[in-house]
Amino acid sequence: MVFILSALAVFVVLILIGVLFRSKKDESEEEPTLLPDADCCGAHEVCEAESLMNHTNKPVYFEDEELDRFAGKDVHDYSNGDITEFEDILYTLKEKDVSGWLKSLQLRNIELPIPVRDEALLIISERRFG
């Protein structure tokens, strides 16, 4: 009889320990953490390298200082030569630099011509989603 009570007590203790560990495990489980992209510095929850939103007020130039003359110009006022100038810069950029270039233009108050903007967004989309 003592053996049965001892075995039952051990069984109850094991069940309690199992329940306690399981509840602690459930509390500590969070959403899976995604590994940062190779181009991401990893210092932010959302990678700024891939974001088109401004996180800094300092533009980075991509050897495109000449585009500053377009600051404040409406997207519908670009000539074919202006569009070609934007395209030339876009097509010389590495894919990973396109989002940074767009952020830089935004900080400099430069709107892309619509065809160039569409192409740049397509490049970013293909890079992000494969």
Buried (B, 14 or more C-beta within 10 A) or exposed (E): EEEEEEEEEEEEEEEEEEEEEEEEEEEEEEEEEEEBBEBBEEEEEEBBBBEBEEEEEEBEEBEBEEBEEBEEBEEEEBEEEBBEBBBEBBEEBEEBBBBBBBBBBBBBEBBBBEEBBEBBBEBBEEBEEE
